[in-house]
Amino acid sequence: MDLGVSVEIQCPYCWERILLAVDPSVPEQEYVEDCLVCCRPIEIRARIDERGRAEVIARREDE
């Protein structure tokens, strides 16, 4: 059972690096996740490519 693809991102607010688990069964996804350090909302856009690698963009919710 594949629990997810681990991806490290940088919070666009506090610049801390955090680890996300992206669900590889959903090819394109968009959701909001709070930073584990500063608790601000991060807009996550993730895409799983044909090799199963995650491409993730993390943006401020107010951009």
C-alpha positions as CSV (number, residue, x, y, z in Angstrom):
1,M,0.0,0.0,0.0
2,D,1.5,3.3,-1.1
3,L,0.9,6.0,1.5
4,G,2.2,8.9,-0.5
5,V,5.1,10.6,-2.1
6,S,7.2,12.6,0.4
7,V,8.0,16.2,-0.8
8,E,9.9,18.9,1.1
9,I,8.6,22.4,0.5
10,Q,9.5,25.8,1.9
11,C,6.8,27.8,3.7
12,P,6.1,31.0,1.7
13,Y,5.5,32.9,5.0
14,C,8.2,31.8,7.5
15,W,10.6,30.1,5.1
16,E,10.8,26.9,7.2
17,R,11.1,23.6,5.3
18,I,8.3,21.2,5.9
19,L,7.6,17.7,4.6
20,L,4.3,16.9,2.8
21,A,2.9,13.5,1.8
22,V,1.3,13.8,-1.7
23,D,-1.3,11.1,-2.7
24,P,0.1,9.5,-5.9
25,S,-3.4,8.1,-6.8
26,V,-4.6,11.6,-7.7
27,P,-2.7,13.0,-10.7
28,E,-3.5,16.7,-10.1
29,Q,-4.6,18.2,-6.8
30,E,-5.0,21.6,-5.2
31,Y,-5.6,22.1,-1.5
32,V,-4.7,24.3,1.5
33,E,-2.5,23.0,4.3
34,D,-1.4,25.0,7.3
35,C,2.3,25.4,7.9
36,L,3.4,23.2,10.8
37,V,5.7,26.0,12.1
38,C,3.8,29.3,11.7
39,C,0.2,27.8,11.2
40,R,-0.5,30.0,8.2
41,P,-2.4,28.6,5.2
42,I,-0.3,27.4,2.2
43,E,-2.0,26.8,-1.1
44,I,-0.6,23.5,-2.4
45,R,-0.7,22.6,-6.1
46,A,0.6,19.1,-6.8
47,R,0.9,17.0,-9.9
48,I,2.2,13.5,-10.2
49,D,4.2,13.0,-13.4
50,E,4.3,9.8,-15.5
51,R,7.2,8.5,-13.5
52,G,5.3,8.9,-10.2
53,R,7.3,11.9,-9.0
54,A,5.5,14.8,-7.4
55,E,5.8,18.3,-8.7
56,V,4.6,20.7,-6.0
57,I,4.1,24.5,-5.9
58,A,3.5,26.1,-2.5
59,R,2.1,29.6,-2.5
60,R,0.7,32.1,-0.1
61,E,-3.0,32.0,0.1
62,D,-3.1,35.8,-0.5
63,E,-1.1,35.7,-3.8
